[in-house]
Amino acid sequence: YNNMNNRGSEWRRWDLHLHTKGTNKNDCFECADMASFCKLLFKKAVEREIYAIGITDYFSIDRYKEVKAYQETILTNPDFSDKEKAFINDILLLPNVELRMLPVTDRGKLVNIHCIFNPEYVGHLENDFFGSLSFKVAGQDFKMNEAGLIGLGKHYDANLDGKAAYKVGVEHFITSHDRLQELFENNTKLRENTLIVVSNSSNDGNSAYQKHYDLFKDENGSLDEVRRVIYNLSDCIFSSNVNDIAYFLGKGLDSKDVIKKRIRSLKPCIHGCDAHTESKLFEPDNNRFCWIKADLTFSGLKQIVYEPEERVKIHELR
């Protein structure tokens, strides 16, 4: 387990989409508190040999900060063996913020966009990201930070207290592809420290059955252009679907040249368990584990953008 960071670009299991206790939507975790959740999380990470984890939440990195704080005291934690502590201490934790964007399908579904950030850039996110995206309702702009989400919740029900208002704000906040594109075009530092991943359209929990490449079939003009812009903005795709993997590598419906022309670049598909319960931690559907060949750093992860076929495999075995 020792010195995993010094071993360079090896195939390791990464899980880049995992929610925690206290997540802002669909929190079905049963652990009594965050400490007991973190203990379980890291015990399972050691058991499954997970080297990198994307701590995910909607519109927030607060849960990421809590898990990170727990990790930072791991060496003095009596609940773990020395071997476990050494492994956990070296796990790469990445903040993954999940956003919902305006409908881009003719069935009116929302698309989920994830922003995986460089942990070293976390101190800038309150200003550069959360305070720079807003949602306009009835002529009023509500920022995507805590105060803005509380204000949005109170807009819908003035009688709510802060916590309840925040939850309602989370349910209603939506961004748009053009606003997101503008934000990243105007802040190159933010863009350099962000991996943008487009997820499946949300459809009452059945998103696993929505294929990304289907969105490029039977398209109609304006809708296709919106889709194209979103995929153009994205670096990666959250999908374990074999047809998606082939399509975005230019081995499916469209050639590599067509893909690059339409959506800027070939895209790696990555995958995570999307856990909202303890039993789902590091247990993706159909054991479709995500193996990445990269250094355990944010810049290591970014290499998958430049070598999408060589550095990512989604498979039960390595």
C-alpha positions, 0 to 999 in steps of 0.5 A, spaced: 500 500 500 505 504 501 508 510 496 502 509 491 503 516 489 510 514 487 508 509 482 506 513 476 501 512 471 498 505 473 491 502 472 487 503 478 480 503 480 477 510 481 470 512 483 468 519 481 461 520 482 459 518 490 454 522 494 455 522 502 451 522 508 447 529 508 447 530 500 443 535 498 438 531 494 435 524 495 439 523 502 438 515 503 444 514 508 442 511 514 449 512 518 448 516 525 453 522 523 458 524 518 464 521 522 460 514 522 459 515 515 466 516 513 469 510 517 465 506 513 466 510 506 474 509 508 473 502 510 470 500 504 475 504 500 481 500 503 477 493 502 475 495 494 482 498 493 479 505 491 485 510 490 481 516 488 474 518 490 469 524 487 465 526 493 459 529 489 453 534 491 449 538 488 451 546 488 456 545 494 462 542 496 461 542 503 460 534 504 467 534 500 470 538 505 467 534 511 470 528 508 477 531 507 477 533 514 476 526 516 482 524 512 486 529 514 486 526 521 486 519 519 493 518 522 491 519 529 484 515 528 484 509 532 479 505 528 484 503 523 490 499 522 497 502 520 496 499 513 489 502 512 491 509 515 497 509 510 492 507 504 487 512 506 492 517 507 494 517 500 487 517 497 485 522 492 479 526 494 476 530 488 470 535 489 465 534 484 459 539 484 453 536 480 448 541 476 442 541 473 441 544 466 435 546 462 431 541 458 435 539 452 431 533 449 424 533 446 422 530 452 423 536 456 428 532 461 434 536 465 441 534 463 446 533 469 453 537 468 458 535 473 464 539 475 470 536 478 475 541 481 482 541 482 482 540 490 488 545 490 483 550 487 478 549 492 479 556 496 477 560 489 470 556 488 466 560 492 468 567 488 469 564 481 464 559 481 458 559 486 458 566 487 458 567 479 452 562 477 445 565 478 438 563 476 433 568 475 426 568 477 421 573 476 426 578 475 431 577 481 437 573 480 439 568 485 446 566 486 448 559 486 451 559 493 448 558 500 445 565 501 442 565 494 439 558 494 436 560 501 433 566 498 431 562 492 427 557 497 424 563 500 422 566 494 417 560 493 415 560 500 417 566 505 415 562 511 421 557 511 427 557 515 434 557 513 435 550 512 428 548 509 429 554 504 436 552 502 433 545 500 427 548 496 432 552 493 436 546 491 430 543 488 429 549 484 436 552 481 437 550 474 443 553 470 443 553 462 449 551 457 450 558 455 451 561 462 456 555 464 459 556 457 460 564 458 463 563 465 468 558 463 470 562 457 471 568 461 475 565 467 481 561 464 484 559 471 477 556 473 477 552 466 484 550 467 482 547 474 475 544 472 473 537 468 466 538 465 463 531 465 456 531 462 451 526 465 445 522 462 439 526 462 435 525 468 428 521 468 426 519 474 432 514 476 432 511 469 438 515 467 442 509 466 438 507 460 438 513 456 444 512 451 448 519 450 449 517 443 442 516 442 441 524 442 445 524 436 440 520 432 434 523 429 436 530 431 432 536 429 435 543 428 435 547 434 435 542 439 441 538 436 445 545 436 444 545 444 446 538 445 452 540 440 454 546 445 453 542 451 458 536 449 463 541 446 463 544 453 464 537 456 471 534 457 468 527 459 462 523 459 459 520 465 456 513 462 458 506 462 454 504 456 458 500 451 455 504 445 457 511 448 464 509 449 465 507 442 461 513 439 465 518 443 471 515 441 469 515 434 468 508 433 461 508 432 455 512 429 460 517 427 468 517 425 473 520 429 473 526 424 466 528 425 466 527 432 472 532 433 468 537 428 461 537 432 463 536 439 471 539 439 474 532 441 474 525 442 471 524 449 473 519 455 467 515 458 468 515 466 463 512 471 462 512 478 457 508 483 452 514 484 451 512 491 445 515 495 445 509 500 451 505 504 450 499 500 451 502 493 458 505 496 463 503 490 458 498 487 456 501 480 451 498 476 453 491 473 460 492 476 462 497 471 468 499 475 472 505 472 479 504 471 484 509 470 491 509 468 494 516 471 498 519 477 493 520 483 493 528 482 488 532 478 493 533 472 494 526 472 486 525 471 486 531 466 490 526 461 484 522 460 482 528 456 488 527 451 488 520 451 481 518 452 482 511 449 489 509 452 487 511 459 480 509 461 477 502 461 470 501 464 470 493 466 469 489 472 476 486 471 482 491 470 
